[in-house]
Each structure stands twice: as structure tokens, then as C-alpha cells.
């Protein structure tokens, strides 16, 4: 497991990776967890044999939508 710099999204965010060897290659699983108000959203990407990525734009856009929905 390795912690990483999280995207600037929501009120708080964390990002980390889990690695594990498999017969097909190294499993690389990326987790991004974002709290916006009273809601926690999780994002996950899994790849085998390559580095897993998740674009930050959908995460920040969703955090803005969650903030707007809670303010109504």
C-alpha cells in the first residue's frame, strides 16, 4: 500500500494504491475517497501489469454536484 497526493476536490480527499503480485502481472489498484459535506464518494481503478489511473476532472465535477445538491 502506498499513500499519494489526493486531488483537490470536496472538503477532504485521500488517495492511495494497493499492489499485489498475480500470475498475470502486478495488480495496481487506485483508490480516491472524497468527502463533500455529509457525503463520501469513492472512486476506484484496477489494472494488471500497468499503473492504474483515474482522471481528476470527473472527481472534482462530482464533488461540485454533491455540494450543490446538499445546499438546496
Backbone as a ProteinNet text record, in pm:
[ID]
protein_1_A
[PRIMARY]
XXXXXXXXXXXXXXXXXXXXXXXXXXXXXXXXXXXXXXXXXXXXXXXXXXXXXXXXXXXXXXXXXXXXXXXX
[TERTIARY]
84.2	0	89.5	43.7	119.8	23.4	41.4	-41.3	13.2	-75.8	-36.5	-108.3	-63.6	-128.2	-265.5	-368	-506	-540.2	-637.9	-682	-749.5	-746.5	-817	-962.6	-1039.6	-1182.3	-1256.7	-1379.4	-1461.5	-1398.3	-1439.9	-1385.6	-1258.2	-1250.6	-1132.6	-1119.3	-996	-974.7	-847.8	-849	-731.1	-717.9	-595.5	-568.9	-461.1	-480.6	-379.3	-388.4	-282.3	-273.1	-247.6	-299.9	-266.8	-202.3	-95.1	-24.2	-29.1	-35.7	-29.5	18.7	108.2	152	42.7	28.9	-62.4	11.6	-46.6	15.1	19	-74	-81.1	5	62.4	142.1	100.5	163.3	133.1	-4.9	-84.5	-215.2	-193.4	-242.8	-229.6	-370.1	-411.6	-547.4	-540	-601.5	-601.2	-734.9	-729.4	-849.3	-842	-951.7	-964.6	-1093.7	-1084.6	-1200.9	-1215.9	-1337.1	-1361.9	-1484.4	-1468	-1582.1	-1625.5	-1754.3	-1814.3	-1936.1	-1926.6	-2036.5	-2057.8	-2179.7	-2214.9	-2201.9	-2145.4	-2137.8	-1992.8	-1970.7	-1838.6	-1851.5	-1770.5	-1769.5	-1637.2	-1643.1	-1521.8	-1507.4	-1384.9	-1351.5	-1240	-1246.7	-1152.1	-1116.4	-989.7	-943.3	-848	-861.9	-780.6	-717.6	-587.6	-515.4	-420.9	-395	-299.1	-184	-62.5	55.3	85.3	9.5	39.1	-12.6	25.8	-14.2	-158.1	-237.2	-378	-391.6	-483.1	-506.1	-655.6	-689.2	-828.5	-822.4	-891.7	-885	-947	-887	-936.1	-1056.8	-1075.7	-1188.1	-1324	-1354.8	-1484.5	-1500.7	-1392	-1398	-1432.6	-1365.1	-1392.9	-1532.1	-1572.8	-1707	-1814.7	-1796.1	-1893.5	-1898.1	-1783.3	-1780.7	-1859.9	-1849.4	-1926.8	-2076.5	-2114.3	-2255.4	-2307.8	-2228.1	-2269.7	-2285.7	-2195.5	-2205.5	-2333.3	-2360.2	-2481.8	-2607.3	-2610.6	-2728.7	-2755.3	-2649.4	-2666.6	-2705.9	-2682.6	-2715.5	-2860.5	-2933.1	-3073.8	-3167
-115.7	0	123.1	226.1	349.7	467.6	563	683.5	777.4	860.3	953.5	1086.1	1187.3	1317.6	1307.1	1348.7	1340.1	1463.3	1449.9	1567.1	1667.4	1794.8	1897.8	1891.7	1820.9	1801.8	1790.5	1841.6	1831	1902.9	1863.2	1922.5	1853	1724.2	1644.5	1533.2	1495	1385	1309.5	1179	1095.3	1005.5	965.4	876.8	778.3	652.5	551.4	440.1	359.3	245	118.5	10.4	-122	-199.8	-267.6	-350.9	-495.4	-586.5	-728.5	-804.9	-901.6	-982.1	-1081.3	-1102.4	-1204.3	-1281.1	-1389.1	-1466.8	-1388.1	-1293.4	-1213.5	-1087.2	-1057.6	-936.1	-868.2	-756	-686.2	-619.9	-642.8	-576.8	-439.9	-334.7	-197.2	-139.9	-116.3	-68	69.5	167.8	305.7	337.8	400.8	443.2	593.4	665	806.6	820.3	879.6	896.2	1044.7	1097.1	1240.9	1263.5	1349.8	1390.5	1529.5	1542.8	1671.2	1687.8	1776.2	1791.3	1660.9	1607.9	1483.5	1359.3	1373.5	1262.6	1221	1090.7	1037.4	960.9	1000.3	934	860.4	739.2	661.3	632.4	635.8	608.3	505.2	414.2	303.2	266.9	235.9	190.2	73.1	-30.6	-151.4	-187.7	-211.9	-257.5	-369.3	-457.1	-565.8	-543.2	-537	-522.7	-381.6	-283	-143.1	-53.5	73.1	167	211.2	198	236.2	387.4	447	591.1	619.5	737.6	783.2	933.4	984.1	1128	1210.1	1324.2	1404.4	1490.2	1524.7	1611.6	1554.9	1427.7	1375.5	1378	1361.4	1363.3	1503.5	1604.6	1741.4	1786.2	1747.1	1781.6	1717.1	1591.6	1523.5	1587.4	1627.5	1693.7	1823.9	1898.6	2022.1	1991.7	1887.8	1848.2	1806.8	1733.9	1692.8	1813.1	1910.6	2031.8	2108.4	2122.6	2192.4	2121.7	1989.4	1912.9	1927.2	1937.5	1948.5	2089.3	2188	2326.9	2362.3	2272.4	2300.1	2261.9
0	0	0	-73.2	-80.8	-83.3	9	6.1	-100.7	-155.5	-259.8	-240.1	-311.1	-305.1	-370.5	-297.2	-345.4	-429.3	-519.9	-595.4	-503.5	-541.1	-464.5	-503.7	-422.4	-451.1	-319.7	-316.9	-197.4	-79.7	41.5	163.8	208.8	184.2	218.9	116.1	87.5	-6.1	32.1	9.7	27.6	-95.7	-121.5	-234.6	-193.8	-231.8	-203.1	-306.5	-310.6	-401.4	-321.3	-373.7	-321.9	-435.6	-402.6	-500.1	-453.8	-550.2	-517.4	-640.6	-621.1	-734.8	-775.3	-904.9	-957.7	-1066.2	-1112	-1219.8	-1350.8	-1368.2	-1490.4	-1483.4	-1370.2	-1350.8	-1221.4	-1192.5	-1068.6	-1074.8	-972.8	-960.7	-899.4	-965.4	-919.8	-906.6	-783.4	-758.4	-692.7	-757.5	-711.4	-645.7	-528.7	-456.6	-433.3	-461.1	-428.8	-349.2	-231.6	-144.6	-115.1	-141.3	-128.3	-40.2	61.4	143.5	99.3	70.9	37.2	126.9	225.2	319.9	394.7	385.9	455.5	367.8	250.6	155.1	133.4	130	96.9	-34	-130.9	-261.8	-277.6	-330.6	-353.9	-502.8	-549.1	-688.5	-688	-780.5	-781.1	-924.7	-946.1	-1075.8	-1053.3	-1133.1	-1117	-1250.4	-1248.7	-1366.9	-1327.5	-1421	-1402.1	-1499.9	-1445.5	-1529.4	-1574.8	-1528.2	-1561.4	-1448.7	-1451.1	-1347.2	-1367.7	-1264.9	-1269.2	-1254.7	-1330.7	-1323	-1318.5	-1270.6	-1270.8	-1295.6	-1398.2	-1426.7	-1313.3	-1281.9	-1169.5	-1205.4	-1331	-1367.9	-1327	-1354.3	-1309.8	-1157.4	-1085.1	-939.1	-890.6	-941.3	-897	-941.8	-1059.8	-1108.5	-1020.4	-983.8	-898.9	-760.3	-706.3	-576.1	-580.8	-690.2	-705.4	-711.8	-782.7	-789.1	-652.2	-577.6	-443.7	-351.7	-363.4	-282.1	-317.2	-447.6	-492.2	-443.3	-450.1	-410	-259.5	-180.3	-35.6	8.5	-77.6	-40.1	-71	-134.1	-170.4	-60.3
[MASK]
++++++++++++++++++++++++++++++++++++++++++++++++++++++++++++++++++++++++

